[in-house]
Amino acid sequence: MKYLIVGIGNKGEEYTETRHNIGFKVAEKIAEKIEAPFKSSNFGLLAEGKYKGRKVFVLKPDTYVNLSGNAVKFWIQKENIPLENVLIIADDLALPFGSLRMKMKGSHGGHNGLRNIEAVLNNNQYTRLRFGIAAEFKEGQQVDYVLGQWNETEKETLQERIEKFSQAALSFVFAGVQNTMTGFNGK
């Protein structure tokens, strides 16, 4: 069984510590846990490893958030990974900071990366793991907020939340989406 875990984010040093790059941070923690180093590959950085006997590909696309779909499609097709074994990790303005929500399918919720994946795949039947970043910005300041860095209060618990999200992603691989949603949503 093969799995593809995609952490959405933007390439480039200026984006490393921004809210929009939380998908990359969680992907890095997952790769660390399965002892799989990232290597330059098609459409980004890819780590290949195993978790409890299952082959896991962890991808950090280099397409920028808003064009993540081509990277996802390429790796699904190249490795012949069924859509039910794909997990996309993204930030979510609609959730309080650090909140974890896994969903089996659904809308993009206004997230441009998820919107692009849905458009390229012509399908929204993939699992997504949403990391709450809250919506603490003034009208018209959304772009600055998501591309802004974590505040001091957020930084205090960020590593613990990244750890929890990496555990949820690996639970998805081993225990399945239903068990993971039951065990992790809202935690």
Residue pairs with C-beta under 8 A, 6 or more apart in sequence:
1 54
1 55
1 85
2 54
2 55
2 56
2 57
2 79
2 80
2 81
2 85
3 54
3 55
3 56
3 57
3 81
3 85
3 86
3 87
3 172
3 173
4 57
4 59
4 72
4 75
4 76
4 79
4 81
4 85
4 86
4 87
5 27
5 30
5 56
5 57
5 58
5 59
5 86
5 87
5 89
5 169
5 172
5 173
6 23
6 27
6 58
6 59
6 60
6 61
6 68
6 71
6 72
6 75
6 86
6 87
6 88
6 89
7 22
7 23
7 24
7 25
7 26
7 27
7 28
7 30
7 58
7 59
7 60
7 89
8 20
8 23
8 24
8 61
8 65
8 68
8 88
8 89
8 90
8 91
8 113
8 114
9 15
9 20
9 21
9 22
9 23
9 24
9 25
9 27
9 60
9 61
9 65
10 18
10 20
10 21
10 64
10 65
10 147
11 44
11 60
11 62
11 64
15 21
15 147
16 24
17 149
17 150
18 146
18 147
18 148
18 149
19 91
19 133
19 145
19 146
19 147
19 148
19 149
19 150
20 65
20 91
20 146
20 147
22 89
22 90
22 91
22 131
22 133
22 162
23 60
23 88
23 89
23 90
23 91
23 113
23 131
24 60
25 158
25 162
26 89
26 129
26 131
26 162
26 165
26 166
26 169
27 47
27 58
27 59
27 60
27 89
28 38
28 60
29 162
29 163
29 165
29 166
30 47
30 56
30 58
30 166
30 169
30 170
31 37
31 38
31 47
31 49
31 58
33 51
33 166
33 170
34 47
34 49
34 50
34 51
34 56
34 58
34 170
35 49
36 47
36 48
36 49
36 56
36 58
37 47
38 45
38 46
38 47
38 58
38 60
39 45
39 46
39 47
42 71
42 74
42 75
42 78
43 59
43 61
43 62
43 63
43 70
43 71
43 74
43 75
44 59
44 60
44 61
44 62
44 63
44 71
45 59
45 60
45 62
46 57
46 58
46 59
46 60
46 75
47 57
47 58
47 59
48 55
48 56
48 57
48 58
49 55
49 56
49 58
50 56
51 170
51 173
51 174
52 173
52 174
54 173
54 174
56 173
57 75
57 79
57 81
59 71
59 72
59 75
61 67
61 68
61 71
61 72
62 71
63 70
63 71
65 112
65 113
66 112
66 113
66 116
67 116
68 88
68 113
68 116
68 117
69 116
69 117
69 118
69 119
69 120
69 121
70 120
72 86
72 88
72 117
72 120
72 121
73 120
73 121
75 81
76 83
76 86
76 121
83 121
83 123
83 125
83 126
84 125
84 126
84 127
84 177
86 126
86 127
87 126
87 127
87 128
87 129
87 169
87 172
87 173
88 113
88 114
88 117
88 126
88 127
88 128
88 129
89 128
89 129
89 131
89 165
89 169
90 111
90 113
90 114
90 128
90 129
90 130
90 131
91 111
91 130
91 131
91 132
91 133
91 146
92 99
92 101
92 109
92 111
92 130
92 131
92 132
92 133
93 110
93 133
93 134
93 135
93 142
93 145
93 146
94 109
94 110
94 132
94 135
95 101
95 130
95 131
95 132
95 133
95 134
96 132
96 134
97 132
97 133
97 134
97 154
98 131
98 132
98 154
98 157
98 158
98 161
99 130
99 131
99 132
99 186
100 129
100 130
100 131
100 132
100 161
100 164
100 165
100 168
100 184
100 185
100 186
100 187
101 129
101 130
101 132
101 185
101 186
102 127
102 128
102 129
102 130
102 168
102 172
102 177
102 180
102 181
102 184
102 185
103 127
103 128
103 130
103 181
104 125
104 127
104 177
104 181
105 124
105 125
105 126
105 127
106 124
106 128
107 124
108 114
108 115
108 117
108 118
108 124
109 130
114 128
117 126
118 124
127 172
127 177
129 165
129 168
129 169
129 172
131 161
131 165
133 146
135 142
135 145
136 145
137 144
137 145
150 158
164 184
164 187
167 184
168 180
168 183
168 184
171 179
171 180
171 183
171 184
172 180
175 183
